[in-house]
Amino acid sequence: MAPWALLSPGVLVRSGHTVLTWGITLVLFLHDTALRQWEEQGELLLPLTFLLLVLGSLLLYLAVSLMDPGYVNVQPQPQEEVKEEQTAMVPQAIPLRRCRYCLVLPLRARHCRECRRCVRRYDHHCPWMENCVGERNHPLFVAYLALQLVVLLWGLYLAWSGLHFFQPWGLWLRSSGLLLATFLLLSLFSLVAGLLLASHLYLVASNTTTWEFISSHRIAYLRQRPGNPFDRGLTRNLAHFFCGWPSGSWETLWAEGEEEGEEGSSQAV
């Protein structure tokens, strides 16, 4: 590997996240927080649990940031025989979408300028992970947000437990300034992680993505329909997102909604 590859944005961002994570954890251990008090009293279960949660959140972060988010394969595939039942299920009304770089785009895919690849069920490009969030890593991304929020809130409590205010303020600031900065940083991160988790749970519950939610007026396959063509109710949306059930392509799901819409209009007439 070339030396300058170590200065790539992905390496710098992931290294910075790792250093910040363990740096904040070290600050919580070194100051007179509840974490240190448990350790001194021999109650090691809670400190070990906290460390395992920190390690788990870091591993989840690295997994989401390093894995394939669902890149569209641009290599020509050998033509396979398509069953008549499958072709009949996909209407010709589905708009054909093309990418100037990756040729034909599957439904719900989008080209990412940062990654220079097309991503299936594109949600957004996360600069904190230096990777796209797409069909393959979106469930892990939501799991990471949930675990990270738990760690942040616990860390926030630990930092507050070590802020013993006393006068003169100058002396207190010299002894607890780093812990105060950690508390403020954890407060900011907790707010961001909480808002992100809430917004993504809402999107998952309605089977939509950040890109579709923001740009629905500019997406051809959404402009043709009055509502969300992929929404099949809370239970089925969650089961499909986290477990991949019921299986099937987005084109098939779009077609089922089209047929339901046609049946409803014909009954109304």
Helices and strands as residue ranges (DSSP letters): G 3-7, H 9-30, H 34-40, H 45-66, H 84-89, E 97-99, E 103-105, E 110-112, E 117-119, E 124-126, E 131-133, H 138-161, H 169-205, H 210-215, G 216-218, H 220-223, H 234-243, H 250-268
